[in-house]
Structure formats: structure tokens, C-alpha cells
Amino acid sequence: MSGRRGIRFTTALTIALVSATAWLPSQVGGATLSDDAAAAAYAKAEGLFQRDDFAGAATAFREALRRYPDNPRANAAKLQLGSSLWRLAAAESRELGDKTLPEDTRQRAGAKLNDDLRAAAEQFNAVESELTAKERSGGRLTDDDAGRLLKASFAAADCEFFLGRYDQATRRYEKLADRSKGRVDELIALSQLWQCATFRRKPDSGRSVVERLRAALKALPDDRFDDSTPIQRRDFWERWVKKTIQ
């Protein structure tokens, strides 16, 4: 990944980096001492994440997953571990934005950034694979599962994008756009496809994506926008289209 372009929180990954507190299953009945120890291990990691100690959270989540890989909290913890690593990569990207940074420090920060992004992608992919396998085997995904799957899929695609692997990112965003038809998430995926086309220097593909987004936006009924954030507003996307085609 080039040091000339740092990580910015994309609209897609902003969604992915929501606290996982609501996703953690409630305590399973009939807890044993082992269950209590597992709960404490995962709670410790979650607490560090909530305090923005992302390095500490990453270490704690890894330890909890190593010791209690089959715990009901494990899948949600993997998403939180990936999110912690992403936050570390974002901090390293900000450091790389300092033009006075010595070259040896810049190289170390750049290498660490890429390592953290790859490690984050590994966790996001694991979340996605586990939940997709559950769905394909006939298991019903809960609302929490479905939300976690969507977050992980977007986050994995964003990692590919920021690692400069635009072909892989393009394939992932295409799948997300197809999976999210008729929802604001479709617009998010299409906007990221446009970013991929831009960095791949494929202007014709970029223009085609903008037209797809314009058509999808026109087809979305107003009740699909809840106005809870800027990207959940129709006028945000109208401005995006207008700015992009200029």
C-alpha cells in the first residue's frame, strides 16, 4: 500500500466499526467455572475496546479466542478483534501523513499498517465464512448474525481496497451490491465500486457504476432512508452523484 494515501473511514467501514456489545449473546444458563472464566476473558477484551485501547483489546481478544474458541461469543469477538486491528491501522495511517517523519520510521509504520490490515481482514473473513456456512447448512441467522455478517463483509472488502488489492475489492463490492439491492447498503457498495474503478484507472467502469447508483437511488422509496446518519439521507447520495459526475 502506498504511503501517499492513508486510510480514511469509508462510509462502509463506519458501519462495520460499531461496538459489538449488542451482538454478544446473553449468558448461557447453567454456567460453570469455565463459563465464568470465558465470560470474564471476553468482557475484559470488550472493556478495553470500549476505552479505545485497541492494542490491548487486540491482545485480549486473541487470548480469549485462543482459550475459548468454541464460546458463543467467539464470532462476535472476531469482528471486534478485526475492528481493533483496523483502528490500529488507521492510527498508523495518520502517522504516515506526517511529512516530517524520518524515512526509517515511515517504513516501519507502513509495514505495521499493512500487517494490521491483513490481520484485520483475516478476522473479518473468518466471521463471514462461519456465518455463511451456518446459513448454507440450513441454519437460520438471527438478526444479530445477519447484521454481523453484513458488517464483516463490508469490512473485509474495505481491507482489500486499502491494501491496494482492487480486483479482489471489486468482486467483494459487487457481491455486496447484489446482496443489498433495495437498501441503502446497495448505494454504499456501489460508491466503493466507483472508488475501485478510479484507482484501477478505468473511467468507463466508473461512469457505469455512477449510473447504476443513480438508478438504484431513484428506485429507493423514501422510507428506506431513516436519516440517522448522513449516509442514511437521500440528499447525501444526490450530492454524491452530482459531485462525482462533475
Secondary structure, 3 states (H helix, E strand, C coil): CCCCCCCCCCHHHHHHCCCCHHHCCCCCCCCCHHHHHHHHHHHHHHHHHHCCCHHHHHHHHHHHHHHCCCCCCHHHHHHHHHHHHHHHHHHHHHHHCCCCCCHHHHHHHHHHHHHHHHHHHHHHHHHHHHHHHHHHCCCCCCHHHHHHHHHHHHHHHHHHHHCCCHHHHHHHHHHHHHHCCCCHHHHHHHHHHHHHHHHCCCHHHHHHHHHHHHHHHHHCCHHHCCCCCHHHCHHHHHHHHHHHHC
